[in-house]
Amino acid sequence: MDDVGSLAALNAEVQELHFGVRPDQFKPAQVSEIAQWFVIDQIGVQAGYRRTGIGRALVQQVISAARTEGVREVELNSWTFKQEAHRAFANLGFVPKTTRFELRASAFEPKGTK
């Protein structure tokens, strides 16, 4: 629990990235709100520390804990615009499992009807 503030601040950095790309799905980060609900089911590495092995170490720790607990499969979820993260996950041995699609309300109108 001593790390909740730091973890919430890191999560806020990632949420701001998401908000910048998909403001229809995300709201601006509020560190105090994030700290209230934050549970360690997410990982992120601050921009200045990426590509230094920290993300790999975090994922390897999760995998190690999963093995210890007898978990047979580790899944992760990532937005499609997070290409850098996808490359990192692939380098760790993760492979795509499913793809989700969306249709935004603006696309509901049939083409040529306006």
C-alpha positions in Angstrom: 0.0 0.0 0.0 3.0 2.3 0.4 3.4 2.4 -3.4 -0.2 3.3 -4.2 0.5 6.9 -4.8 3.4 6.2 -7.1 1.5 3.5 -9.0 -1.5 5.8 -9.4 0.8 8.5 -10.8 2.2 6.0 -13.3 -1.2 4.8 -14.2 -2.3 8.4 -14.7 0.5 8.9 -17.3 -0.7 5.9 -19.2 -4.4 7.0 -18.9 -3.4 10.4 -20.3 -1.9 8.6 -23.3 -5.1 6.7 -23.8 -7.2 9.9 -23.3 -5.1 11.7 -26.0 -5.9 9.0 -28.5 -9.5 8.0 -27.5 -11.2 10.8 -25.5 -14.5 9.1 -26.3 -13.4 6.1 -24.2 -11.2 7.7 -21.5 -11.4 10.7 -19.3 -8.5 12.9 -18.1 -6.6 11.2 -15.3 -7.2 12.2 -11.7 -4.5 10.6 -9.5 -6.6 10.8 -6.4 -9.4 8.8 -8.1 -7.0 6.3 -9.6 -5.4 5.7 -6.1 -8.9 4.9 -4.7 -9.6 2.0 -7.1 -6.1 1.1 -8.1 -5.5 -2.7 -8.0 -2.3 -4.1 -9.5 -3.8 -5.6 -12.6 -2.0 -3.2 -14.9 1.5 -2.5 -15.7 3.2 0.5 -17.2 6.6 2.0 -17.5 7.3 5.7 -17.5 8.4 7.1 -20.8 11.9 7.9 -19.6 12.5 4.3 -18.4 11.1 2.4 -21.4 13.3 0.0 -23.2 15.5 -0.6 -20.1 14.1 -4.0 -19.1 11.7 -2.8 -16.4 8.6 -3.9 -18.3 10.2 -7.3 -19.0 11.0 -7.7 -15.3 7.4 -6.8 -14.3 5.9 -9.3 -16.8 8.4 -12.0 -15.7 7.4 -11.4 -12.1 3.8 -11.9 -13.0 4.6 -15.1 -15.0 6.7 -16.4 -12.0 3.8 -15.8 -9.6 1.4 -17.5 -12.0 3.6 -20.6 -12.1 3.8 -20.7 -8.4 0.0 -20.5 -8.1 -0.4 -23.2 -10.8 -2.0 -20.8 -13.3 -1.9 -22.4 -16.7 -2.3 -19.3 -18.9 -1.5 -15.6 -18.6 -3.5 -13.2 -20.8 -3.2 -9.5 -21.3 -5.3 -6.8 -22.9 -4.1 -3.8 -24.8 -5.7 -1.1 -27.0 -4.8 -1.5 -30.7 -3.0 1.9 -30.8 -0.4 0.7 -28.3 1.9 -0.7 -30.9 5.1 -0.2 -28.9 3.6 -2.3 -26.0 2.5 -5.0 -28.6 6.0 -5.3 -29.8 7.3 -5.7 -26.2 4.6 -8.3 -25.4 5.5 -10.2 -28.6 9.2 -10.1 -27.6 8.2 -11.7 -24.3 6.5 -14.6 -26.2 2.8 -13.4 -26.1 0.8 -14.0 -29.2 -2.5 -12.4 -30.3 -5.5 -14.4 -29.1 -8.6 -12.4 -30.0 -9.5 -9.2 -31.7 -12.4 -7.0 -30.7 -14.2 -4.7 -33.2 -16.2 -1.5 -32.7 -18.6 0.5 -34.7 -18.9 4.1 -33.6 -22.2 5.9 -33.7 -21.0 8.2 -36.4 -20.8 5.2 -38.7 -24.4 4.1 -38.1 -25.6 6.2 -41.0 -25.5 4.3 -44.3 -23.1 5.7 -46.8 -24.7 8.1 -49.3 -27.7 9.0 -47.2 -26.6 12.4 -46.1 
